[in-house]
Amino acid sequence: MEPAEAPSDASLSPTITRPVTTQAGIILGTAAYMSPEQARGKPADKRADIWGLGCLLYEMLTSRRAFEGEGVAETLASIITREPNWNALPADVPAAIRTLIQRCLAKDRRQRVSDVSTALYVIDEAASFASRSDAALSGIRGRSLWRRVAVSIGMALFGAVVAGTFVWLAVRRQPSHVSRFTITLPNAAALTAEPGGRSLVIAPDGLRLFYVGRNSTRVFVRSVDFMG
């Protein structure tokens, strides 16, 4: 039975209104997805369905039909005489899927994919390869990220060591100035040296000298700051 309202796109409407038949010379199917042999009214086999699969795959990937026309006649003419716009396929479509669609839409059915199981195998293999590639890429990205993090940490530690070294060199206590001099003591204040005793000491500030003299009877103080 014919639909109550005709579809807006004439290329998607049934191409016959008489009882269904498969006799030669009768066009049967939806125009936009018909194979060239169907469009010519020639006998068709399962390879006509492979053609329809190719049309669907192309449309899913490009959001446009492989063969278009304003009406049934122009759509059928496009199917018989024209090629789809292969440049409309996204650049990231795997080569195997691109080749599969092209072989599904071969106008000579002898060059067309002969069975849907072949198409399913190609699709499964392409999906499996894409999954393995994504996993490998994720691993490479993960290792690359870890290397970048490790390098950044190493550089930060190296910078901290260098900065700490400079700070330590800047603030470390410099050694005191060493002065060497000779003091000549007068006989009246001569140093009394006692074996095992402590007869001479220098003040903590290094500016005064204390010693015992006059046969251990007095303690003398001498200033040594004048020596520089």
Helices and strands as residue ranges (DSSP letters): G 10-12, G 31-33, H 36-39, H 47-62, H 72-81, G 86-88, H 95-104, G 109-111, H 116-171, G 187-189, E 200-202, E 208-213, E 218-223, G 225-227
